[in-house]
């Protein structure tokens, strides 16, 4: 995947069948669900880990193209793992696209994910389509990697392409409420 971002067009077809993918999640159910979802897209998970410690060993010894990691794990959480990876100096792994997953995502945790160097965060439960959109987006992401102060990771500013749409559930509720309000104001009294 590395190096692809600069040459991809919006109409490009992306084949991730040969991508070396790692999924890290302490929940056996979530780990299996994520790997099965990826398999549905033709992405074979080469490395599935239940702990960040296991993931570190693999990352130190194997090139990875895509990392999907849960934020909340015992001992070393996903934020610490991504922060360690970005500072590790491991070539090319320190620069891989990283999607973080979280069941409960407060705004402060989104900021923490951004600040640890993650490429994107997605909330659980996620639909297969939303996960695929995020993976395609991070594979096409052309933001440069920066090392500024204690931050190492993709440029946190979105310049050309904004990330895939924000959480749509809240938008759908607001739209339905607005539509209902518009409809009630047009009904003759």
N, CA, C and O atoms as a DFTB+ gen file, in Angstrom:
756 C
 N C O
     1  1       0.811      -1.181       0.000
     2  2       0.000       0.000       0.000
     3  2       0.858       1.250       0.000
     4  3       0.461       2.272      -0.559
     5  1       2.024       1.186       0.615
     6  2       2.822       2.394       0.685
     7  2       3.177       2.878      -0.704
     8  3       3.491       2.096      -1.601
     9  1       3.119       4.194      -0.857
    10  2       3.420       4.790      -2.146
    11  2       2.231       4.848      -3.087
    12  3       2.289       5.543      -4.101
    13  1       1.164       4.144      -2.783
    14  2      -0.007       4.143      -3.658
    15  2      -0.736       5.474      -3.637
    16  3      -1.269       5.908      -4.658
    17  1      -0.763       6.118      -2.496
    18  2      -1.608       7.295      -2.314
    19  2      -1.320       8.396      -3.323
    20  3      -2.242       9.094      -3.744
    21  1      -0.076       8.569      -3.715
    22  2       0.245       9.665      -4.603
    23  2      -0.171       9.398      -6.037
    24  3      -0.279      10.340      -6.822
    25  1      -0.409       8.147      -6.407
    26  2      -0.694       7.854      -7.799
    27  2      -2.142       7.447      -8.065
    28  3      -2.497       7.191      -9.215
    29  1      -2.978       7.382      -7.046
    30  2      -4.344       6.917      -7.241
    31  2      -5.284       8.044      -7.637
    32  3      -5.220       9.150      -7.100
    33  1      -6.144       7.743      -8.575
    34  2      -7.214       8.661      -8.962
    35  2      -8.478       8.219      -8.231
    36  3      -8.544       7.115      -7.691
    37  1      -9.482       9.101      -8.224
    38  2     -10.748       8.733      -7.588
    39  2     -11.381       7.531      -8.260
    40  3     -12.068       6.746      -7.606
    41  1     -11.159       7.373      -9.568
    42  2     -11.769       6.272     -10.310
    43  2     -10.921       5.002     -10.272
    44  3     -11.293       3.998     -10.880
    45  1      -9.793       5.031      -9.573
    46  2      -8.897       3.874      -9.544
    47  2      -9.564       2.686      -8.860
    48  3     -10.341       2.848      -7.920
    49  1      -9.250       1.507      -9.342
    50  2      -9.707       0.277      -8.723
    51  2      -8.622      -0.153      -7.741
    52  3      -7.441      -0.184      -8.087
    53  1      -9.019      -0.478      -6.540
    54  2      -8.057      -0.851      -5.513
    55  2      -8.212      -2.330      -5.224
    56  3      -9.296      -2.796      -4.872
    57  1      -7.116      -3.065      -5.378
    58  2      -7.103      -4.488      -5.082
    59  2      -6.247      -4.688      -3.842
    60  3      -5.027      -4.534      -3.890
    61  1      -6.884      -5.028      -2.740
    62  2      -6.177      -5.199      -1.478
    63  2      -5.955      -6.673      -1.144
    64  3      -5.616      -7.018      -0.012
    65  1      -6.147      -7.538      -2.140
    66  2      -6.008      -8.970      -1.918
    67  2      -4.635      -9.387      -1.447
    68  3      -4.510     -10.370      -0.716
    69  1      -3.601      -8.668      -1.843
    70  2      -2.248      -9.025      -1.441
    71  2      -1.725      -8.164      -0.297
    72  3      -0.567      -8.297       0.100
    73  1      -2.561      -7.289       0.230
    74  2      -2.126      -6.424       1.331
    75  2      -1.874      -7.273       2.577
    76  3      -2.686      -8.126       2.935
    77  1      -0.755      -7.030       3.222
    78  2      -0.441      -7.713       4.466
    79  2      -1.135      -6.929       5.576
    80  3      -0.745      -5.814       5.921
    81  1      -2.168      -7.549       6.115
    82  2      -3.044      -6.864       7.065
    83  2      -2.906      -7.456       8.455
    84  3      -2.793      -8.671       8.618
    85  1      -2.916      -6.581       9.462
    86  2      -2.882      -7.004      10.856
    87  2      -4.085      -6.412      11.566
    88  3      -4.381      -5.227      11.417
    89  1      -4.784      -7.242      12.344
    90  2      -5.900      -6.794      13.180
    91  2      -5.522      -7.100      14.624
    92  3      -5.104      -8.212      14.945
    93  1      -5.675      -6.097      15.492
    94  2      -5.353      -6.247      16.908
    95  2      -6.593      -5.876      17.709
    96  3      -7.065      -4.741      17.649
    97  1      -7.118      -6.846      18.462
    98  2      -8.296      -6.605      19.294
    99  2      -8.302      -7.637      20.407
   100  3      -8.127      -8.827      20.146
   101  1      -8.499      -7.205      21.636
   102  2      -8.491      -8.139      22.763
   103  2      -9.760      -8.979      22.840
   104  3      -9.776     -10.003      23.522
   105  1     -10.821      -8.567      22.157
   106  2     -12.072      -9.326      22.156
   107  2     -12.034     -10.378      21.050
   108  3     -11.955     -10.030      19.872
   109  1     -12.088     -11.661      21.413
   110  2     -12.073     -12.703      20.375
   111  2     -13.220     -12.530      19.369
   112  3     -13.038     -12.761      18.174
   113  1     -14.400     -12.123      19.855
   114  2     -15.539     -11.927      18.966
   115  2     -15.276     -10.795      17.978
   116  3     -15.497     -10.956      16.777
   117  1     -14.807      -9.651      18.477
   118  2     -14.544      -8.500      17.606
   119  2     -13.414      -8.802      16.627
   120  3     -13.462      -8.379      15.472
   121  1     -12.403      -9.528      17.083
   122  2     -11.286      -9.900      16.207
   123  2     -11.778     -10.771      15.059
   124  3     -11.428     -10.538      13.902
   125  1     -12.593     -11.776      15.379
   126  2     -13.121     -12.666      14.338
   127  2     -14.059     -11.907      13.396
   128  3     -14.005     -12.096      12.181
   129  1     -14.914     -11.055      13.953
   130  2     -15.845     -10.281      13.138
   131  2     -15.096      -9.371      12.158
   132  3     -15.459      -9.287      10.985
   133  1     -14.063      -8.701      12.636
   134  2     -13.284      -7.810      11.771
   135  2     -12.558      -8.596      10.695
   136  3     -12.569      -8.196       9.531
   137  1     -11.927      -9.708      11.058
   138  2     -11.197     -10.494      10.047
   139  2     -12.154     -11.092       9.018
   140  3     -11.809     -11.180       7.840
   141  1     -13.349     -11.505       9.443
   142  2     -14.331     -12.045       8.504
   143  2     -14.861     -10.953       7.572
   144  3     -15.090     -11.195       6.388
   145  1     -15.051      -9.754       8.117
   146  2     -15.485      -8.628       7.291
   147  2     -14.439      -8.316       6.236
   148  3     -14.773      -8.109       5.069
   149  1     -13.177      -8.283       6.639
   150  2     -12.088      -8.035       5.691
   151  2     -12.036      -9.118       4.622
   152  3     -11.821      -8.827       3.446
   153  1     -12.231     -10.361       5.031
   154  2     -12.223     -11.470       4.079
   155  2     -13.327     -11.309       3.038
   156  3     -13.160     -11.697       1.882
   157  1     -14.448     -10.739       3.451
   158  2     -15.536     -10.464       2.514
   159  2     -15.131      -9.486       1.412
   160  3     -15.720      -9.489       0.331
   161  1     -14.126      -8.651       1.685
   162  2     -13.602      -7.713       0.676
   163  2     -12.442      -8.319      -0.090
   164  3     -11.887      -7.679      -0.983
   165  1     -12.067      -9.550       0.249
   166  2     -10.919     -10.177      -0.397
   167  2      -9.609      -9.878       0.311
   168  3      -8.537     -10.149      -0.230
   169  1      -9.682      -9.321       1.517
   170  2      -8.481      -8.995       2.285
   171  2      -8.272     -10.086       3.331
   172  3      -9.059     -10.221       4.268
   173  1      -7.208     -10.857       3.162
   174  2      -6.873     -11.890       4.132
   175  2      -6.064     -11.265       5.262
   176  3      -5.048     -10.615       5.014
   177  1      -6.504     -11.457       6.482
   178  2      -5.762     -10.965       7.637
   179  2      -4.596     -11.913       7.872
   180  3      -4.793     -13.074       8.231
   181  1      -3.392     -11.419       7.670
   182  2      -2.207     -12.275       7.842
   183  2      -1.824     -12.415       9.304
   184  3      -1.280     -13.439       9.717
   185  1      -2.112     -11.366      10.096
   186  2      -1.728     -11.383      11.506
   187  2      -2.907     -10.900      12.342
   188  3      -3.370      -9.770      12.183
   189  1      -3.388     -11.762      13.229
   190  2      -4.473     -11.411      14.147
   191  2      -3.925     -11.555      15.558
   192  3      -3.447     -12.626      15.933
   193  1      -3.989     -10.485      16.343
   194  2      -3.404     -10.483      17.685
   195  2      -4.435     -10.064      18.716
   196  3      -5.306      -9.236      18.450
   197  1      -4.318     -10.658      19.908
   198  2      -5.201     -10.293      21.014
   199  2      -4.571      -9.253      21.926
   200  3      -5.261      -8.666      22.759
   201  1      -3.258      -9.012      21.780
   202  2      -2.588      -8.028      22.641
   203  2      -1.663      -7.151      21.809
   204  3      -1.185      -7.540      20.743
   205  1      -1.431      -5.962      22.331
   206  2      -0.492      -5.048      21.683
   207  2       0.930      -5.601      21.758
   208  3       1.732      -5.377      20.851
   209  1       1.243      -6.316      22.827
   210  2       2.583      -6.904      22.965
   211  2       2.849      -7.900      21.835
   212  3       3.931      -7.903      21.248
   213  1       1.866      -8.741      21.534
   214  2       2.020      -9.687      20.412
   215  2       2.166      -8.930      19.095
   216  3       2.971      -9.306      18.243
   217  1       1.387      -7.865      18.931
   218  2       1.440      -7.067      17.702
   219  2       2.818      -6.431      17.531
   220  3       3.341      -6.389      16.417
   221  1       3.414      -5.936      18.619
   222  2       4.732      -5.304      18.539
   223  2       5.777      -6.280      17.996
   224  3       6.607      -5.905      17.167
   225  1       5.737      -7.514      18.454
   226  2       6.707      -8.513      18.002
   227  2       6.574      -8.728      16.493
   228  3       7.575      -8.790      15.780
   229  1       5.353      -8.838      16.019
   230  2       5.120      -9.035      14.584
   231  2       5.541      -7.798      13.795
   232  3       6.181      -7.911      12.749
   233  1       5.182      -6.621      14.297
   234  2       5.532      -5.375      13.609
   235  2       7.047      -5.178      13.528
   236  3       7.542      -4.594      12.564
   237  1       7.782      -5.656      14.523
   238  2       9.239      -5.540      14.517
   239  2       9.888      -6.461      13.497
   240  3      11.019      -6.219      13.075
   241  1       9.179      -7.525      13.092
   242  2       9.805      -8.550      12.257
   243  2       9.159      -8.765      10.890
   244  3       9.683      -9.536      10.085
   245  1       8.040      -8.106      10.608
   246  2       7.319      -8.334       9.362
   247  2       6.786      -7.025       8.798
   248  3       6.227      -6.218       9.541
   249  1       6.949      -6.799       7.498
   250  2       6.328      -5.602       6.914
   251  2       4.810      -5.777       6.862
   252  3       4.307      -6.838       6.492
   253  1       4.094      -4.725       7.239
   254  2       2.630      -4.727       7.276
   255  2       2.157      -3.592       6.368
   256  3       2.786      -2.535       6.320
   257  1       1.047      -3.805       5.647
   258  2       0.486      -2.779       4.769
   259  2      -0.676      -2.025       5.398
   260  3      -0.913      -0.865       5.061
   261  1      -1.406      -2.667       6.307
   262  2      -2.587      -2.060       6.921
   263  2      -2.725      -2.592       8.332
   264  3      -2.648      -3.798       8.563
   265  1      -2.934      -1.672       9.285
   266  2      -3.131      -2.044      10.684
   267  2      -4.510      -1.572      11.118
   268  3      -4.857      -0.401      10.960
   269  1      -5.294      -2.498      11.666
   270  2      -6.588      -2.164      12.264
   271  2      -6.471      -2.562      13.725
   272  3      -6.249      -3.730      14.043
   273  1      -6.622      -1.579      14.619
   274  2      -6.354      -1.827      16.040
   275  2      -7.447      -1.226      16.907
   276  3      -7.911      -0.112      16.664
   277  1      -7.852      -1.981      17.923
   278  2      -8.843      -1.518      18.883
   279  2      -8.206      -0.507      19.827
   280  3      -7.059      -0.676      20.241
   281  1      -8.942       0.532      20.164
   282  2      -8.428       1.563      21.071
   283  2      -8.271       1.045      22.490
   284  3      -7.254       1.283      23.142
   285  1      -9.286       0.335      22.960
   286  2      -9.343      -0.081      24.362
   287  2      -8.889      -1.520      24.521
   288  3      -9.610      -2.452      24.164
   289  1      -7.699      -1.696      25.054
   290  2      -7.188      -3.033      25.355
   291  2      -6.472      -2.962      26.696
   292  3      -5.947      -1.910      27.063
   293  1      -6.444      -4.081      27.437
   294  2      -5.721      -4.070      28.715
   295  2      -4.212      -3.969      28.470
   296  3      -3.734      -4.185      27.356
   297  1      -3.499      -3.649      29.498
   298  2      -2.048      -3.465      29.451
   299  2      -1.704      -2.308      28.516
   300  3      -1.796      -1.151      28.927
   301  1      -1.317      -2.580      27.295
   302  2      -1.013      -1.508      26.341
   303  2      -2.225      -1.343      25.440
   304  3      -2.627      -2.289      24.762
   305  1      -2.820      -0.137      25.424
   306  2      -4.000       0.065      24.582
   307  2      -3.590       0.423      23.151
   308  3      -2.403       0.564      22.858
   309  1      -4.561       0.565      22.279
   310  2      -4.297       0.846      20.877
   311  2      -3.610       2.177      20.653
   312  3      -2.797       2.309      19.738
   313  1      -3.929       3.175      21.484
   314  2      -3.292       4.484      21.356
   315  2      -1.790       4.366      21.592
   316  3      -0.981       4.920      20.849
   317  1      -1.435       3.626      22.652
   318  2      -0.022       3.431      22.970
   319  2       0.686       2.642      21.871
   320  3       1.833       2.934      21.533
   321  1       0.004       1.645      21.316
   322  2       0.598       0.844      20.251
   323  2       0.895       1.701      19.023
   324  3       1.985       1.621      18.456
   325  1      -0.068       2.515      18.616
   326  2       0.135       3.363      17.436
   327  2       1.219       4.396      17.719
   328  3       2.064       4.649      16.861
   329  1       1.210       4.995      18.906
   330  2       2.248       5.960      19.272
   331  2       3.629       5.301      19.218
   332  3       4.574       5.876      18.678
   333  1       3.743       4.089      19.781
   334  2       5.005       3.347      19.740
   335  2       5.424       3.078      18.291
   336  3       6.584       3.268      17.925
   337  1       4.467       2.636      17.474
   338  2       4.775       2.305      16.083
   339  2       5.304       3.520      15.332
   340  3       6.309       3.420      14.629
   341  1       4.645       4.660      15.471
   342  2       5.066       5.866      14.760
   343  2       6.466       6.304      15.179
   344  3       7.210       6.850      14.364
   345  1       6.834       6.071      16.438
   346  2       8.152       6.479      16.931
   347  2       9.207       5.389      16.768
   348  3      10.388       5.631      17.019
   349  1       8.800       4.205      16.355
   350  2       9.702       3.040      16.331
   351  2      10.847       3.152      15.331
   352  3      11.906       2.557      15.535
   353  1      10.651       3.896      14.268
   354  2      11.673       3.957      13.225
   355  2      11.681       2.730      12.335
   356  3      12.535       2.604      11.457
   357  1      10.733       1.820      12.553
   358  2      10.671       0.602      11.739
   359  2      10.275       0.960      10.314
   360  3       9.247       1.601      10.094
   361  1      11.073       0.555       9.366
   362  2      10.784       0.821       7.953
   363  2      10.194      -0.421       7.317
   364  3      10.808      -1.480       7.444
   365  1       9.071      -0.383       6.654
   366  2       8.195       0.748       6.397
   367  2       7.046       0.866       7.394
   368  3       6.186       1.735       7.249
   369  1       7.026      -0.003       8.404
   370  2       5.861      -0.092       9.291
   371  2       5.512       1.186      10.039
   372  3       4.341       1.406      10.348
   373  1       6.477       2.024      10.336
   374  2       6.176       3.254      11.078
   375  2       5.229       4.162      10.301
   376  3       4.628       5.067      10.880
   377  1       5.089       3.933       8.998
   378  2       4.290       4.817       8.143
   379  2       3.021       4.163       7.590
   380  3       2.366       4.735       6.718
   381  1       2.669       2.985       8.080
   382  2       1.524       2.275       7.503
   383  2       0.202       2.950       7.863
   384  3       0.081       3.568       8.921
   385  1      -0.791       2.828       6.973
   386  2      -2.133       3.312       7.302
   387  2      -2.673       2.546       8.512
   388  3      -2.562       1.323       8.590
   389  1      -3.253       3.285       9.441
   390  2      -3.736       2.694      10.680
   391  2      -5.162       3.150      10.943
   392  3      -5.438       4.345      11.055
   393  1      -6.062       2.181      11.039
   394  2      -7.456       2.455      11.363
   395  2      -7.683       1.963      12.786
   396  3      -7.441       0.796      13.094
   397  1      -8.147       2.857      13.647
   398  2      -8.451       2.474      15.021
   399  2      -9.954       2.251      15.157
   400  3     -10.752       2.954      14.536
   401  1     -10.332       1.274      15.970
   402  2     -11.742       0.979      16.218
   403  2     -12.033       1.194      17.702
   404  3     -11.170       0.982      18.554
   405  1     -13.251       1.614      17.994
   406  2     -13.636       1.847      19.392
   407  2     -15.130       1.669      19.556
   408  3     -15.915       2.083      18.703
   409  1     -15.518       1.046      20.661
   410  2     -16.941       0.857      20.937
   411  2     -17.562       2.142      21.461
   412  3     -18.679       2.490      21.079
   413  1     -16.867       2.837      22.313
   414  2     -17.366       4.080      22.896
   415  2     -16.339       5.153      22.583
   416  3     -15.225       5.129      23.105
   417  1     -16.710       6.076      21.746
   418  2     -15.738       7.059      21.294
   419  2     -16.190       8.466      21.658
   420  3     -17.028       9.069      20.987
   421  1     -15.617       8.961      22.728
   422  2     -15.858      10.352      23.101
   423  2     -14.958      11.238      22.254
   424  3     -13.961      10.779      21.698
   425  1     -15.317      12.502      22.163
   426  2     -14.526      13.446      21.370
   427  2     -13.062      13.461      21.818
   428  3     -12.159      13.567      20.987
   429  1     -12.828      13.355      23.115
   430  2     -11.455      13.370      23.629
   431  2     -10.664      12.167      23.122
   432  3      -9.455      12.264      22.914
   433  1     -11.340      11.035      22.920
   434  2     -10.654       9.837      22.418
   435  2     -10.356       9.976      20.927
   436  3      -9.344       9.460      20.452
   437  1     -11.225      10.667      20.178
   438  2     -10.954      10.929      18.758
   439  2      -9.709      11.804      18.649
   440  3      -8.848      11.573      17.800
   441  1      -9.626      12.802      19.510
   442  2      -8.460      13.684      19.523
   443  2      -7.220      12.877      19.889
   444  3      -6.160      13.067      19.291
   445  1      -7.339      11.984      20.860
   446  2      -6.204      11.147      21.260
   447  2      -5.759      10.244      20.108
   448  3      -4.561      10.052      19.901
   449  1      -6.713       9.691      19.361
   450  2      -6.372       8.846      18.208
   451  2      -5.644       9.669      17.152
   452  3      -4.641       9.227      16.593
   453  1      -6.147      10.848      16.887
   454  2      -5.489      11.730      15.919
   455  2      -4.081      12.065      16.382
   456  3      -3.136      12.038      15.594
   457  1      -3.946      12.381      17.673
   458  2      -2.664      12.818      18.211
   459  2      -1.652      11.691      18.387
   460  3      -0.454      11.957      18.486
   461  1      -2.102      10.442      18.429
   462  2      -1.140       9.341      18.535
   463  2      -0.610       8.932      17.157
   464  3       0.346       8.162      17.060
   465  1      -1.235       9.451      16.091
   466  2      -0.740       9.166      14.746
   467  2      -1.608       8.222      13.935
   468  3      -1.178       7.742      12.887
   469  1      -2.830       7.942      14.401
   470  2      -3.733       7.080      13.643
   471  2      -4.182       7.782      12.364
   472  3      -4.281       9.008      12.316
   473  1      -4.448       6.994      11.343
   474  2      -4.937       7.546      10.082
   475  2      -6.428       7.839      10.153
   476  3      -6.904       8.817       9.577
   477  1      -7.169       6.979      10.867
   478  2      -8.619       7.148      10.935
   479  2      -9.159       6.364      12.125
   480  3      -8.534       5.406      12.580
   481  1     -10.324       6.773      12.628
   482  2     -11.001       6.079      13.719
   483  2     -12.403       5.734      13.249
   484  3     -13.053       6.534      12.576
   485  1     -12.865       4.548      13.602
   486  2     -14.216       4.118      13.256
   487  2     -14.854       3.511      14.510
   488  3     -14.195       2.808      15.276
   489  1     -16.148       3.795      14.706
   490  2     -16.822       3.282      15.895
   491  2     -17.432       1.914      15.635
   492  3     -17.871       1.597      14.529
   493  1     -17.441       1.110      16.706
   494  2     -18.073      -0.206      16.673
   495  2     -19.484      -0.059      17.222
   496  3     -19.686       0.773      18.107
   497  1     -20.425      -0.778      16.776
   498  2     -20.312      -1.712      15.661
   499  2     -20.291      -0.933      14.348
   500  3     -21.067       0.005      14.160
   501  1     -19.418      -1.320      13.465
   502  2     -19.340      -0.655      12.169
   503  2     -19.938      -1.567      11.112
   504  3     -19.907      -2.791      11.237
   505  1     -20.477      -0.957      10.077
   506  2     -20.993      -1.760       8.968
   507  2     -19.816      -2.139       8.084
   508  3     -18.774      -1.483       8.106
   509  1     -19.987      -3.185       7.318
   510  2     -18.935      -3.608       6.396
   511  2     -18.614      -2.475       5.426
   512  3     -17.447      -2.230       5.120
   513  1     -19.635      -1.792       4.947
   514  2     -19.417      -0.723       3.976
   515  2     -18.634       0.432       4.587
   516  3     -17.757       0.991       3.929
   517  1     -18.931       0.805       5.836
   518  2     -18.185       1.917       6.436
   519  2     -16.731       1.532       6.660
   520  3     -15.847       2.371       6.485
   521  1     -16.456       0.284       7.043
   522  2     -15.068      -0.155       7.192
   523  2     -14.353      -0.125       5.846
   524  3     -13.212       0.328       5.757
   525  1     -15.013      -0.601       4.812
   526  2     -14.399      -0.590       3.485
   527  2     -14.107       0.840       3.034
   528  3     -13.040       1.107       2.481
   529  1     -15.048       1.763       3.265
   530  2     -14.822       3.165       2.883
   531  2     -13.599       3.731       3.586
   532  3     -12.809       4.450       2.975
   533  1     -13.437       3.414       4.863
   534  2     -12.284       3.925       5.612
   535  2     -10.983       3.307       5.102
   536  3      -9.968       3.996       5.004
   537  1     -11.007       2.029       4.782
   538  2      -9.802       1.373       4.266
   539  2      -9.416       1.962       2.915
   540  3      -8.244       2.252       2.675
   541  1     -10.386       2.139       2.042
   542  2     -10.098       2.743       0.730
   543  2      -9.581       4.158       0.925
   544  3      -8.629       4.569       0.261
   545  1     -10.204       4.909       1.836
   546  2      -9.764       6.275       2.059
   547  2      -8.316       6.314       2.548
   548  3      -7.518       7.098       2.035
   549  1      -7.961       5.474       3.540
   550  2      -6.582       5.519       4.046
   551  2      -5.593       5.006       3.005
   552  3      -4.429       5.406       3.013
   553  1      -6.038       4.123       2.107
   554  2      -5.122       3.645       1.061
   555  2      -4.842       4.726       0.030
   556  3      -3.805       4.706      -0.633
   557  1      -5.766       5.670      -0.106
   558  2      -5.594       6.773      -1.063
   559  2      -5.099       8.052      -0.390
   560  3      -4.838       9.046      -1.067
   561  1      -4.971       8.033       0.923
   562  2      -4.593       9.217       1.689
   563  2      -3.190       9.682       1.293
   564  3      -2.220       8.935       1.414
   565  1      -3.102      10.901       0.829
   566  2      -1.808      11.413       0.374
   567  2      -1.211      12.441       1.339
   568  3      -0.274      13.155       0.983
   569  1      -1.748      12.516       2.554
   570  2      -1.176      13.464       3.520
   571  2       0.256      13.051       3.851
   572  3       0.536      11.866       4.031
   573  1       1.159      14.023       3.930
   574  2       2.540      13.688       4.289
   575  2       2.640      13.321       5.767
   576  3       1.813      13.737       6.578
   577  1       3.665      12.535       6.107
   578  2       3.953      12.241       7.507
   579  2       4.781      13.384       8.068
   580  3       5.700      13.887       7.422
   581  1       4.439      13.780       9.276
   582  2       5.131      14.889       9.923
   583  2       5.737      14.433      11.236
   584  3       5.236      13.522      11.895
   585  1       6.823      15.085      11.597
   586  2       7.394      14.927      12.926
   587  2       7.514      16.338      13.484
   588  3       8.432      17.083      13.141
   589  1       6.560      16.692      14.358
   590  2       6.488      18.032      14.917
   591  2       6.341      17.901      16.425
   592  3       5.343      17.370      16.911
   593  1       7.331      18.381      17.164
   594  2       7.287      18.229      18.609
   595  2       7.260      16.754      18.963
   596  3       8.128      15.989      18.541
   597  1       6.256      16.357      19.742
   598  2       6.165      14.935      20.100
   599  2       5.198      14.172      19.196
   600  3       4.884      13.011      19.459
   601  1       4.729      14.819      18.137
   602  2       3.805      14.164      17.203
   603  2       4.553      13.597      15.999
   604  3       5.372      14.276      15.380
   605  1       4.255      12.344      15.684
   606  2       4.741      11.712      14.462
   607  2       3.539      10.998      13.851
   608  3       2.917      10.153      14.494
   609  1       3.219      11.341      12.611
   610  2       2.092      10.701      11.957
   611  2       1.653      11.498      10.749
   612  3       2.310      12.459      10.348
   613  1       0.525      11.087      10.168
   614  2       0.029      11.809       8.999
   615  2      -0.387      13.223       9.389
   616  3      -0.863      13.458      10.500
   617  1      -0.206      14.149       8.475
   618  2      -0.610      15.538       8.692
   619  2      -2.056      15.538       9.183
   620  3      -2.930      14.953       8.543
   621  1      -2.304      16.184      10.303
   622  2      -3.636      16.160      10.904
   623  2      -4.613      17.085      10.202
   624  3      -5.801      17.091      10.524
   625  1      -4.128      17.863       9.249
   626  2      -5.009      18.764       8.499
   627  2      -5.416      18.079       7.202
   628  3      -4.578      17.491       6.518
   629  1      -6.692      18.153       6.863
   630  2      -7.195      17.608       5.612
   631  2      -7.215      18.739       4.604
   632  3      -7.926      19.727       4.788
   633  1      -6.426      18.599       3.524
   634  2      -6.338      19.691       2.572
   635  2      -7.155      19.431       1.319
   636  3      -8.070      20.203       1.033
   637  1      -6.872      18.387       0.560
   638  2      -7.612      18.144      -0.689
   639  2      -8.856      17.326      -0.447
   640  3      -9.971      17.767      -0.726
   641  1      -8.660      16.141       0.069
   642  2      -9.786      15.236       0.227
   643  2     -10.160      15.138       1.683
   644  3      -9.338      14.774       2.525
   645  1     -11.380      15.457       1.973
   646  2     -11.820      15.304       3.346
   647  2     -12.042      13.824       3.604
   648  3     -12.242      13.054       2.664
   649  1     -12.010      13.418       4.865
   650  2     -12.217      12.009       5.174
   651  2     -13.631      11.593       4.784
   652  3     -14.498      12.442       4.576
   653  1     -13.860      10.299       4.687
   654  2     -15.217       9.871       4.372
   655  2     -16.180      10.429       5.409
   656  3     -15.796      10.699       6.547
   657  1     -17.422      10.599       5.008
   658  2     -18.428      11.266       5.814
   659  2     -18.399      10.955       7.289
   660  3     -17.998       9.871       7.715
   661  1     -18.827      11.919       8.045
   662  2     -18.913      11.764       9.494
   663  2     -19.988      10.734       9.811
   664  3     -20.674      10.235       8.919
   665  1     -20.120      10.434      11.062
   666  2     -21.122       9.462      11.491
   667  2     -22.476       9.896      10.964
   668  3     -22.934      11.001      11.254
   669  1     -23.121       9.031      10.189
   670  2     -24.350       9.405       9.511
   671  2     -25.594       9.239      10.367
   672  3     -26.621       9.846      10.065
   673  1     -25.537       8.438      11.424
   674  2     -26.747       8.223      12.226
   675  2     -27.267       9.533      12.787
   676  3     -28.464       9.805      12.701
   677  1     -26.390      10.352      13.361
   678  2     -26.809      11.630      13.928
   679  2     -27.327      12.549      12.826
   680  3     -28.313      13.260      13.021
   681  1     -26.662      12.535      11.662
   682  2     -27.111      13.356      10.542
   683  2     -28.494      12.919      10.073
   684  3     -29.333      13.757       9.744
   685  1     -28.731      11.621      10.043
   686  2     -30.025      11.109       9.585
   687  2     -31.140      11.543      10.547
   688  3     -32.233      11.902      10.110
   689  1     -30.862      11.509      11.847
   690  2     -31.861      11.917      12.832
   691  2     -32.165      13.405      12.674
   692  3     -33.329      13.805      12.671
   693  1     -31.114      14.229      12.543
   694  2     -31.330      15.673      12.363
   695  2     -32.107      15.949      11.086
   696  3     -32.986      16.811      11.080
   697  1     -31.804      15.236      10.001
   698  2     -32.503      15.441       8.728
   699  2     -33.970      15.054       8.867
   700  3     -34.847      15.770       8.384
   701  1     -34.245      13.924       9.525
   702  2     -35.631      13.489       9.715
   703  2     -36.402      14.512      10.543
   704  3     -37.557      14.816      10.243
   705  1     -35.760      15.043      11.588
   706  2     -36.422      16.060      12.409
   707  2     -36.696      17.321      11.594
   708  3     -37.772      17.911      11.697
   709  1     -35.720      17.732      10.784
   710  2     -35.897      18.930       9.950
   711  2     -37.000      18.706       8.918
   712  3     -37.828      19.586       8.683
   713  1     -37.006      17.520       8.304
   714  2     -38.054      17.198       7.315
   715  2     -39.425      17.215       7.974
   716  3     -40.381      17.739       7.402
   717  1     -39.530      16.640       9.186
   718  2     -40.807      16.619       9.897
   719  2     -41.248      18.033      10.237
   720  3     -42.430      18.358      10.137
   721  1     -40.297      18.877      10.641
   722  2     -40.605      20.271      10.947
   723  2     -41.063      20.995       9.699
   724  3     -42.052      21.727       9.741
   725  1     -40.359      20.807       8.576
   726  2     -40.736      21.447       7.305
   727  2     -42.113      21.000       6.864
   728  3     -42.911      21.805       6.384
   729  1     -42.397      19.701       7.029
   730  2     -43.680      19.157       6.618
   731  2     -44.805      19.742       7.479
   732  3     -45.871      20.083       6.966
   733  1     -44.563      19.856       8.790
   734  2     -45.612      20.388       9.675
   735  2     -45.866      21.876       9.421
   736  3     -46.976      22.366       9.629
   737  1     -44.828      22.592       8.970
   738  2     -45.027      24.025       8.715
   739  2     -45.692      24.287       7.380
   740  3     -46.166      25.398       7.143
   741  1     -45.740      23.285       6.489
   742  2     -46.396      23.476       5.192
   743  2     -47.818      22.945       5.176
   744  3     -48.541      23.166       4.205
   745  1     -48.239      22.248       6.229
   746  2     -49.601      21.724       6.297
   747  2     -50.542      22.874       6.613
   748  3     -50.342      23.579       7.601
   749  1     -51.590      23.078       5.773
   750  2     -52.520      24.196       6.049
   751  2     -53.275      23.981       7.348
   752  3     -53.626      22.850       7.686
   753  1     -53.531      25.077       8.088
   754  2     -54.248      24.965       9.345
   755  2     -55.731      25.067       9.153
   756  3     -56.486      24.992      10.123
